Amino acid sequence: MDPSIVICSHNIDDFVLRSLEKIKTYSPKSEIIVVDSNSPKKDYLNIAESTYGAKIIEGNSNYELGAWRLAANTYERDSYLFLQDSVLQKKSIPPELLQSQFLAFEALPQWKGCRRVHIKGTENALEEAEIEISPDFHMICGSMMLIKNTLWKQLDECIPNFVPQNKVDSCNSERVLGIVMTHLGFNPGNHMLQRDSWSRNNGEYFTKIWKNRQ
């Protein structure tokens, strides 16, 4: 069974509809769940539901991790592919990859690109969870991942009190999730869906769109 695709969306420019169009093209068997994060433009939700058959969840205020929790708690499925609304699928993912226990969307080493505030916030979250920070951990880019529900539950149970409240927390999630997955035996650096999407925008299966969407 193909994973349910969960999209965390804060719609400003209807770009998410382009994302849905690509998903229907390259992952036609996947259920789509759109979690709206208090978008200023909500009219896209009717199109997402009527045109693309998406299930809709509204009221997320806790960034990507909040969206993943809402989707998994509302619709319990065998596996999930958690995505931001700013990625476009480029081609179909092979069935053998879709059956993986866990694959990070992409992973980068340790503290690459982060500021002191992110390091401190990550350290505080892991100290509360009583999880040691492995020196060779990798962050999960965008907190996006393919994951079996059984493993997702283990991950979520490790950090029940980590609830992102702002953009800094959202960035910290990338490292918190990567460290917890390493703790569970799945270093994201060794379990990646693709490479080169974050720094060179040349991912094999998805393109990450940054500023000035077109």
N, C-alpha and C positions, 0 to 999 in steps of 0.2 A: 504493500500500500504506500502510495506517495505521501510525503509529509504534508500537513496543513501549513500553508504559508500565512504567517502573521505579519501584517504591516503596521508599524507604528507611524501614525500620520499627524503632522501639524500642518494642515493645508493652508497655503497662502496663495499659490498660483496655479492650482489644479495639476501640478506636475505628477501627483500621485496617480492620476488617471493614465498617464503614459506608462507608469510602472505596472499598473494593472493590465494594460493592453499587452505588454511584453510577457507578463506572467501567463496570461491566457494563451499566448502563442506558443511558448516554450515549456510550460508546465500545465497543460490542459486538464490533467487528471487531478490536480491539487485543489483541495478546498482553500478558499481565501477568506481570511478574517482580517478586517480592518479595524484597528483600535484608534479612535480619534482622540487626540490630545488637545482638547479645547481649541480647535481650529477657529480662526476668524471667519473662514468661509466654509460653511457646512453643507452647501447645496451639492457638493460632490458626492456626499454619502448616498443620496438617492440614485445617482448614476452608478456608483460602485455596486449597489445592491441590485438594481434593475438590469444593468448592462453586463456586469461581470459576475453576478451571482454571489457577491461577497456577503458574508455575515458581518454585522456592524456592532461594535461596542463603543459607547461614548463615555466621556467623563474621566479619561486618564489624565492625572496631574503629576505623574511620577516618571516621566521620560520613558526611555526604552524598557528598562527593567520593569517599570509599572505596567507597560503594555504587555510584556511577556507574561507577567503574573495574571493579569486580567484575562487574557486569552486562554491560558492553560487552566485557570480556575473555572472559566465559563464553559469551555469546550474541551473536555478531556479526550485527547487523541493519542495514537501510538507514537507519533513524532511530530516535530515542528521545525519549520524553517523560519526563523525570526529575522525580519528585514526592516530597515528604515525605508521611508517613502522616497528617498533620494537615490535609489539604485535602479538600474534598468537591466533586465535579464537579456543576455546576448545569444544564448543557445541553450539547448536542453542539457540537464545534468544527467549523467549516466546512471542507470538504475542501481548499479553496485555502490555508487557514492551515496545515493539517497537512503540506502539501508545502513549507513554508518551509525554507530552509537553517538558520535559527536564529531563535528567539523566546525571550526571557527570560519567565519566568512573570510577573514584574513587575520594574521597575527603579526605583531611587531615586538621586538625584544624589550623587556623590562620597562624602563622609564622614558623611553624615546619620545621626545616632543612634549614632555609634560613640565609643569612648573612646580615650585615648592608646595604650593597650596594643594596640588593634586597628590603629591607624594604623601603629605601629612594626612589628607583626608582618607587616602587608601590605607595608610598604616593604622589610622584610628578604627576604620571599619573592620580590618582583619584582626586587630587586637581584641575588639569586642567579641568577634566570632571565635577567638582563640585558635586562629589558623596561622601557622608560620609562613612567612613570605619566602618562597624558594628563590635562591639567587639566579636561577635560570628560567624564571617564569616568562611568559609572553602575554601581552595584552590581547584581548579580543576586539578587533577594530569595529567600532560602532556598536559594540555589544551584540553583534549579529552572529547567528550560529544556526547550524542544523543539529538537532539534539533529540534523542529518544526521551519520551515522557518520563520513564523510570529514572533516567539520569538527571533530567531537569528537576525532578522532585528532590533528589539528593542535593543538587546544587542549591536550590532555593532554601532547603532546610538548613543549610550551613550559614545563611546570612538573613535570617528573618527580620532583623532590625535594621538592615541597610535599605533605606527607602529614599531614593533620590528626590531632592526638593528643588534643585536648581541646576544650572548648566555645569557648574563645577562638579556636582555629584554625578551628573550624567557622564562626564569625562572620567571620573573616578571609577564608574561602573566597568569600563573597559578593562581596567587593571584588577579590580576586585574579582570580577568574573573569571579572568584569566588565572589569577592566583588560586581561586577556589577549584577550578577545573584541574590545575596542576596538583593540588592537594588530593583530588579524587582520582589521580592517576592518568589524566589526559592533558598533558602540556599542549596548549594550543599551537605552539611552534612546531609540533610533530603531527598535528591534526588540523590541516587547513584545507578549505574548499578550493581556494585559489591564492595566487600571489600577485604582487605588483599592481593591485587595484588602488591601493591607498596612496602610494607615492608617485606612481607613474600612470595610474588610471588605465592599466592594461590587463585587467583581470580576465580570466578565461571565460567565466560564466556570467559575470555581472560587471557593469560599469558603474562606478560611483560618481555622481554628479555633485559638484561642490557649489560655489557661489555663481550668481548670474545664470540661473537655469535657462536653457533654451529648448 
